[in-house]
Amino acid sequence: MKKLLLVLVLSVSFLSTAQELTLRIGTIMKSIAVNDTIPEDFALFLPTKFDASKSWPIIFVYDMQGRGDMVLRMFSGAAEQNNYILAASNKVNDSLSLTQNVLISRRMFNTVFKMFKIQKDRVYTAGFDGGARIASVMPTFMNQITGVISCGSTVGNKEILSSKNPFHFVGVVGNEDFNYPEMVKMEKLFDLMKFPNQTLIFNGGHKWPSQHLLSRAMELFDLRAMTKKVIPVDTAFIENSYDSRLLEVNELIANSRAVQAYDELGEIMEVYRHFKDVDSLKSSRKTLKRGTAYKSQKRSLNTWLFKESLIKDDYDYYLEEDIFTYNYNNLGWWNYQMGELKKHRNSKNEFQRQMGVRLEGYLNALIEDNIDLITLDTPIDEEALNFLWMLKTITSPDDFSYYKKVISLNAKVEDYGTALYYLEELLKRGYSNTDELYALEHTALFRITPEFNALVAKYLKKARYDIIEE
């Protein structure tokens, strides 16, 4: 059966001349103009129950490469279920200054507010990673924003948080995400500053959460709005949400995840105490805490989190030193560290295993951040870049791009020995794109050498240039 596409025609006056705009309901619209004088646009999603005569909550979602339609796809299922409008700029970008991104956002906000009836105190922002960081600073510049869904990242800038301008922060993070320890730690700061906040944790690394968890975050916004009497209390909604959360806690207990169950019960008590008697949960929580499983798991978790913080400090210190001194001799130490991380990742202890995955993600993110910083410098420190690219072949051995960068740069300075070494390492890893190899920048002389072609012939059977033996 063909799905019927609902269409809404609005007469909009936010452009310099009023005109009709056709909006599709229940699907993502990739490009809606902000106005007819500025080349800015945004992606938009309206739930299938959308009614232009009613007011609606909205989430402005951020992607720092301006991929509005892509980022809305990550949220649209949850927005459909919970009846939220979504909008995402196609022009915000991490190459722009914060001021520029705020101004782009403000223009988009104003356009959307003119197009639709938006519920007062129900304007939210959201994003993943870099998008989450900018989403979390937007309430400082736009007082209409009352909440943030931050996926895989803590707040963009702790210094600008103010207890005079609190917003509802919902963090969503995997227990193998390198940002996990910091996000859990942020709960204490939010509590101290009287920010309403919850952290939703899933099994996994630095990736987008499921639609279920994004829907849960929107439910938390709805419950907060009911608590603040922004929207009417929906008893059936509260009961369904409460029962669903308790079911998840029971599953955690059944799977011997006592620490996570304890934390979940604490959040349920905090959120639902405005609507229900939660004394029985308080008793269940105390029972969990007295249990052997909880004590053992909590002790193990704290042990590995502490060790993780020490190892991170080592990574920070030694990487800074190695970049400053171009310490190629220390690449062996970094290779040893990757071996240690592999041992952690293969451990039978769940918390040690999660730590190993987080640390590998943290190290790679740390290296990539330094690469970005050096690339922005003028002039670019190519020697430092060379070191970092070599390091990335150790920490991300299956990412072929870094081998090619090293080969290109060392061919440029005619260090063919180093270039040959990384060429062979690249080919050993299974790289097979001959056309790309023979088109690498700065390798015009290098790629006609007998040594280059001998390696290509050895691993790929066919070299482009004949090898002439004397």
C-alpha positions in Angstrom: 0.0 0.0 0.0 1.4 3.4 -0.9 2.0 5.8 1.9 0.0 9.0 1.6 2.1 12.1 1.9 0.3 14.9 3.9 1.0 18.4 2.7 0.4 21.7 4.5 0.3 25.0 2.6 1.2 28.0 4.8 1.0 31.6 3.8 4.2 32.9 5.2 5.1 36.6 5.8 8.6 36.2 7.1 10.0 36.8 3.7 10.3 40.3 2.3 7.2 39.6 0.2 4.5 37.2 1.6 4.3 34.0 -0.3 2.9 30.5 0.1 5.2 27.8 1.3 4.3 24.1 0.9 5.4 22.0 3.9 5.3 18.2 4.0 4.2 16.6 7.2 5.9 13.5 8.6 9.1 13.8 6.4 12.3 15.8 6.5 12.4 18.9 4.3 16.0 19.5 3.4 16.0 23.2 2.6 13.8 26.0 3.9 15.0 29.5 3.3 15.6 31.8 6.3 14.6 34.7 4.1 15.0 35.9 0.5 17.9 38.3 1.2 20.4 36.0 3.0 21.7 32.7 1.5 20.9 30.6 4.6 18.6 27.7 5.0 17.6 25.0 7.4 16.1 21.5 7.4 12.7 21.0 9.0 10.6 18.1 10.4 6.9 18.4 11.3 5.3 15.3 13.0 2.3 13.8 11.3 -0.1 15.1 14.0 1.0 18.6 13.3 -1.8 21.2 13.3 -0.9 24.8 12.5 -3.6 26.1 14.7 -2.0 24.6 17.8 1.3 25.4 19.6 4.2 22.9 19.6 7.5 22.2 21.3 10.6 22.4 19.1 14.2 21.1 19.2 16.9 22.9 17.2 19.4 20.2 16.3 23.0 21.1 15.6 25.6 19.5 13.2 28.9 21.3 12.9 29.2 20.5 9.2 25.8 22.0 8.4 24.2 18.6 7.5 20.7 19.6 8.6 18.8 16.8 7.0 21.3 14.1 8.2 21.1 15.2 11.8 17.3 15.4 11.7 17.1 11.8 10.6 18.8 10.8 13.8 16.0 12.6 15.8 12.9 12.3 13.6 11.7 8.9 14.9 11.7 10.2 18.5 10.2 13.5 17.5 7.4 11.7 15.6 6.6 9.6 18.7 6.7 12.6 21.1 5.2 15.2 18.7 8.1 17.7 18.5 9.0 20.0 15.6 12.7 19.7 14.6 14.8 22.3 12.8 18.5 22.2 11.9 20.6 24.8 10.2 22.5 23.9 7.0 24.9 26.8 7.5 26.4 26.4 11.1 29.9 25.1 10.8 32.9 24.4 13.0 35.0 26.5 10.7 33.0 29.6 11.7 33.4 31.6 14.9 31.0 31.1 17.8 29.6 34.6 17.2 28.9 33.7 13.5 27.2 30.5 14.5 25.1 32.2 17.1 23.9 34.8 14.6 23.1 32.1 12.0 21.1 30.3 14.8 19.3 33.5 15.8 18.1 34.2 12.3 16.9 30.6 11.9 15.1 30.8 15.3 13.3 34.0 14.3 12.2 32.5 11.0 10.8 29.4 12.7 9.0 31.4 15.4 7.3 33.4 12.7 6.3 30.3 10.8 4.8 28.3 13.7 3.1 28.7 17.0 5.8 27.5 19.5 5.0 26.7 23.1 6.5 29.1 25.6 9.3 27.6 27.6 9.4 24.5 25.3 12.3 25.5 23.0 15.2 23.1 23.2 18.6 22.4 21.5 20.4 19.1 20.8 23.3 17.6 19.0 26.0 14.9 19.0 29.7 15.5 19.8 30.6 19.0 18.4 26.9 19.7 17.7 26.2 18.9 21.3 28.8 21.3 22.5 27.4 24.2 20.6 23.8 23.2 21.6 24.9 23.5 25.2 26.2 27.0 24.9 23.2 28.4 23.0 21.1 28.9 26.2 23.7 31.5 27.3 23.0 33.6 24.2 19.3 32.9 23.7 17.1 32.9 26.8 14.2 31.2 25.0 16.0 27.9 25.3 15.0 25.8 28.3 16.7 22.5 27.7 19.5 20.7 25.9 19.9 17.1 24.8 23.7 16.5 24.7 24.7 13.2 23.0 28.3 12.0 23.5 29.6 15.3 24.9 29.6 17.4 28.0 28.9 21.2 27.9 30.9 23.2 25.5 32.1 25.7 28.1 31.6 25.2 31.9 32.8 28.8 32.6 29.7 30.4 31.0 27.2 28.3 33.0 25.3 30.5 35.5 22.9 29.6 38.2 21.0 32.7 37.2 20.2 31.1 33.9 19.7 27.4 34.5 18.5 25.1 31.8 17.4 21.4 31.7 20.4 19.3 30.7 19.9 15.7 29.5 23.1 13.9 28.7 23.1 10.7 26.6 26.3 8.7 26.5 27.7 5.3 26.0 29.7 3.6 28.8 32.5 3.1 26.3 32.5 6.7 25.2 35.7 8.6 26.1 33.4 11.4 27.3 31.6 9.1 29.7 33.6 9.9 32.9 33.4 13.7 32.4 29.6 13.5 31.7 29.0 11.5 34.9 31.2 14.0 36.8 29.2 17.0 35.4 26.2 15.8 37.3 27.7 17.0 40.5 28.3 20.5 39.1 24.8 20.7 37.7 23.4 19.7 41.0 25.5 22.3 42.8 24.3 25.0 40.4 20.6 23.9 40.7 20.4 22.8 37.0 17.8 20.1 36.5 19.7 17.3 34.9 19.7 13.6 34.0 22.2 11.3 32.3 21.0 8.4 30.1 23.6 5.7 29.7 23.7 2.9 27.1 26.1 0.1 26.3 28.4 1.4 23.5 31.0 3.9 22.5 31.1 7.3 20.9 28.1 7.1 18.6 24.5 8.3 18.2 22.1 6.9 20.8 19.1 4.9 19.8 15.7 6.5 19.0 14.5 4.9 22.3 16.9 7.0 24.3 16.3 10.1 22.4 12.6 9.6 23.0 13.3 9.1 26.7 15.1 12.5 26.7 12.0 14.1 25.2 9.9 12.4 27.8 12.0 14.0 30.5 11.4 17.4 28.9 7.7 16.7 28.9 7.7 15.7 32.5 9.7 18.8 33.5 7.2 20.9 31.6 4.3 19.3 33.5 6.2 19.8 36.8 6.6 23.5 36.0 2.9 23.7 34.9 3.9 24.7 31.4 1.6 22.0 30.0 -1.2 20.1 31.6 -0.4 17.0 33.7 -1.0 13.9 31.6 -1.7 11.1 34.1 -1.7 8.3 31.6 1.6 9.5 30.0 3.2 9.7 33.5 2.1 6.1 34.4 3.3 4.6 31.1 6.6 6.4 31.4 7.1 5.4 35.0 6.3 1.8 34.4 8.6 1.7 31.4 11.5 3.1 33.5 10.8 0.6 36.3 10.8 -2.3 33.8 14.2 -1.2 32.6 15.5 -1.1 36.2 14.2 -4.6 36.8 16.1 -5.8 33.7 19.3 -4.2 35.0 18.9 -6.0 38.3 18.1 -9.3 36.6 21.3 -8.9 34.6 23.4 -8.2 37.7 24.0 -4.5 36.9 23.5 -3.3 40.4 25.4 0.1 40.1 23.5 1.2 37.0 20.2 0.0 38.6 20.9 2.0 41.7 21.7 5.2 39.7 18.5 4.7 37.5 16.3 4.4 40.6 17.8 7.7 41.9 16.9 9.5 38.7 13.4 8.0 38.7 12.8 9.2 42.2 14.0 12.7 41.3 11.8 12.9 38.1 8.6 11.3 39.3 8.5 12.5 43.0 6.4 15.5 41.8 3.6 13.1 40.6 3.9 9.9 42.7 4.8 8.5 46.0 8.4 7.1 45.6 9.1 5.9 49.1 9.1 2.3 48.0 11.8 3.1 45.5 13.9 4.6 48.3 13.7 1.4 50.2 14.6 -0.7 47.1 17.6 1.6 46.5 18.8 1.1 50.0 18.5 -2.7 49.7 20.5 -2.6 46.4 23.3 -0.5 48.1 23.7 -2.9 50.9 24.0 -5.9 48.6 27.3 -7.6 47.8 26.9 -7.1 44.1 26.6 -3.3 44.4 29.6 -3.0 46.7 31.8 -5.1 44.5 30.8 -3.4 41.3 31.1 0.1 42.7 34.5 -0.6 44.1 35.7 -2.0 40.7 34.1 0.9 38.8 35.8 3.5 41.0 39.2 1.7 40.8 39.2 1.7 37.0 37.9 5.2 36.7 40.7 6.4 38.9 43.3 4.5 36.8 41.7 5.9 33.7 42.3 9.5 34.9 45.9 8.7 35.6 46.5 7.2 32.2 44.8 10.2 30.5 47.2 12.5 32.4 50.1 10.5 31.0 48.7 10.8 27.5 48.3 14.5 27.8 51.7 15.1 29.1 53.7 12.8 26.8 51.9 13.8 23.7 52.5 17.5 24.3 56.2 16.8 25.0 56.6 14.6 21.9 54.9 17.1 19.6 57.1 19.9 20.9 60.4 17.9 20.5 59.4 15.9 17.4 60.2 12.8 19.5 60.0 10.1 16.9 61.9 7.8 19.3 58.9 7.7 21.5 56.7 6.1 18.8 57.7 2.7 20.3 56.3 3.8 23.7 53.0 4.7 22.1 53.0 1.3 20.3 53.5 -0.3 23.7 50.6 1.7 25.1 48.3 0.4 22.4 49.3 -3.2 23.4 48.4 -2.3 27.0 45.0 -1.0 25.9 44.4 -4.2 24.0 44.9 -6.1 27.2 42.4 -3.9 28.9 39.9 -4.3 26.1 40.2 -8.1 26.3 39.8 -8.2 30.1 37.1 -10.3 31.7 36.3 -7.4 34.1 33.6 -5.3 32.5 34.7 -2.0 33.9 38.3 -2.6 32.9 37.2 -3.5 29.4 35.1 -0.4 29.1 38.1 1.7 30.3 40.3 0.2 27.6 37.8 1.2 24.8 37.3 4.7 26.3 41.1 5.3 26.5 41.6 4.3 22.9 38.9 6.7 21.8 40.3 9.4 24.0 43.8 9.0 22.7 42.6 9.2 19.1 40.5 12.2 19.8 43.4 13.9 21.5 45.7 13.3 18.5 43.1 14.5 16.1 42.5 17.7 18.1 46.2 18.4 18.0 46.3 17.8 14.2 43.4 20.3 13.8 45.2 22.9 15.9 48.5 22.6 14.0 46.7 22.7 10.6 45.2 26.0 11.6 48.6 27.5 12.4 50.4 29.8 10.0 52.9 28.6 8.9 52.0 24.9 9.4 54.5 22.9 11.4 54.9 20.0 9.0 57.3 18.2 11.2 54.8 18.1 14.1 52.1 17.0 11.6 54.4 14.2 10.4 54.9 12.9 13.9 51.1 13.0 14.6 50.3 11.2 11.3 52.8 8.5 12.1 51.3 8.2 15.6 47.8 7.8 14.0 49.1 4.8 12.0 49.7 3.2 15.5 46.5 4.2 17.2 44.3 3.8 14.1 46.2 1.3 12.0 43.3 0.6 9.7 42.8 4.2 8.7 44.8 4.3 5.4 44.6 8.1 5.1 47.4 8.7 7.6 49.8 6.3 5.9 49.3 8.2 2.6 49.9 11.6 4.3 53.2 10.3 5.8 54.3 8.9 2.4 53.4 12.2 0.7 55.1 14.5 3.1 58.3 12.4 3.4 58.5 12.1 -0.4 58.2 15.9 -0.6 61.4 16.2 1.6 63.0 13.3 -0.3 63.1 11.0 2.7 62.4 8.0 0.6 63.4 5.5 3.3 60.6 6.6 5.6 58.2 6.9 2.7 59.0 3.3 1.6 58.6 2.0 5.1 55.1 3.5 5.4 54.2 2.4 1.9 55.0 -1.2 2.8 53.0 -0.9 6.1 50.1 0.5 4.1 50.2 -2.4 1.6 50.6 -5.0 4.4 47.3 -3.7 5.8 45.5 -4.6 2.6 45.4 -1.3 0.7 44.9 -2.0 -3.0 44.0 1.3 -4.8 46.9 1.5 -7.3 45.5 4.6 -9.0 45.5 6.6 -5.7 49.0 5.4 -4.9 50.4 6.7 -8.2 48.5 10.0 -7.8 49.7 10.9 -4.2 50.8 14.5 -3.9 54.6 15.2 -3.9 55.4 11.7 -5.1 56.2 12.3 -8.8 59.9 11.3 -8.3 59.3 8.8 -5.6 56.8 6.7 -7.5 59.1 6.1 -10.5 61.8 4.7 -8.3 62.5 0.9 -8.6 61.9 0.5 -4.8 58.4 2.0 -5.0 57.4 -0.2 -7.9 59.0 -3.3 -6.4 56.8 -2.9 -3.3 53.7 -2.3 -5.4 54.5 -5.4 -7.6 55.1 -7.5 -4.4 51.8 -6.8 -2.8 49.5 -5.8 -5.7 51.1 -8.1 -8.4 51.3 -5.3 -11.0 53.4 -2.1 -10.9 52.8 0.8 -13.2 56.5 1.2 -14.1 58.8 -1.6 -15.1 61.6 -2.5 -12.7 64.9 -2.5 -14.6 67.6 -4.7 -12.9 71.2 -3.9 -13.7 
